[in-house]
Amino acid sequence: MTKLNSVALHTYAKALAGDRKGVTAIEYGLIAGLIAVAIIVAVTAVGGNLTNLFTNISTKIAGA
């Protein structure tokens, strides 16, 4: 690599490292993803319990 290319690459890397806008967007994206995973896990866990509850209620109503 020539000296000029090396200097240009170094200058570009320093400018890119100083740009923080993209980092904030990535952080918000990760937070949104974690919240979505937590919601999916909670709905899945509660959904199974609700299915059992309504099945029991339906069985008791049908047997009455």
C-alpha positions as CSV (number, residue, x, y, z in Angstrom):
1,M,0.0,0.0,0.0
2,T,1.4,3.4,-0.9
3,K,2.0,6.1,1.7
4,L,-0.9,8.2,0.3
5,N,-3.4,5.4,0.5
6,S,-2.3,4.6,4.0
7,V,-2.8,8.2,5.1
8,A,-6.2,8.4,3.4
9,L,-7.3,5.1,5.0
10,H,-6.2,6.3,8.4
11,T,-8.0,9.6,8.0
12,Y,-11.2,7.9,6.9
13,A,-11.0,5.4,9.8
14,K,-10.6,8.3,12.4
15,A,-13.6,10.1,10.9
16,L,-15.7,7.0,10.9
17,A,-14.8,6.2,14.5
18,G,-15.9,9.7,15.6
19,D,-19.4,9.3,14.0
20,R,-21.7,8.2,16.8
21,K,-25.1,8.4,15.0
22,G,-25.1,4.9,13.7
23,V,-24.2,3.5,17.1
24,T,-27.3,5.0,18.7
25,A,-29.5,3.5,16.0
26,I,-28.0,0.1,16.6
27,E,-28.5,0.4,20.3
28,Y,-32.2,1.3,19.9
29,G,-32.5,-1.6,17.4
30,L,-31.0,-4.1,19.9
31,I,-33.3,-2.8,22.7
32,A,-36.4,-3.2,20.5
33,G,-35.3,-6.7,19.6
34,L,-34.8,-7.7,23.2
35,I,-38.2,-6.3,24.1
36,A,-39.8,-8.2,21.3
37,V,-38.2,-11.5,22.5
38,A,-39.4,-10.8,26.0
39,I,-42.9,-10.3,24.8
40,I,-42.9,-13.4,22.7
41,V,-41.6,-15.5,25.6
42,A,-44.2,-14.0,28.0
43,V,-47.1,-14.6,25.5
44,T,-46.0,-18.1,24.9
45,A,-45.8,-18.9,28.6
46,V,-49.2,-17.3,29.4
47,G,-50.8,-18.7,26.3
48,G,-50.2,-22.3,27.4
49,N,-51.7,-21.6,30.8
50,L,-54.8,-19.9,29.3
51,T,-55.4,-22.8,27.0
52,N,-55.4,-25.2,30.0
53,L,-57.7,-22.8,31.9
54,F,-60.3,-22.6,29.2
55,T,-60.1,-26.3,28.5
56,N,-60.9,-27.0,32.2
57,I,-63.7,-24.5,32.2
58,S,-65.2,-26.0,29.0
59,T,-65.0,-29.5,30.5
60,K,-66.7,-28.4,33.7
61,I,-69.5,-26.6,31.8
62,A,-70.0,-29.6,29.5
63,G,-70.2,-31.9,32.5
64,A,-72.7,-29.8,34.5
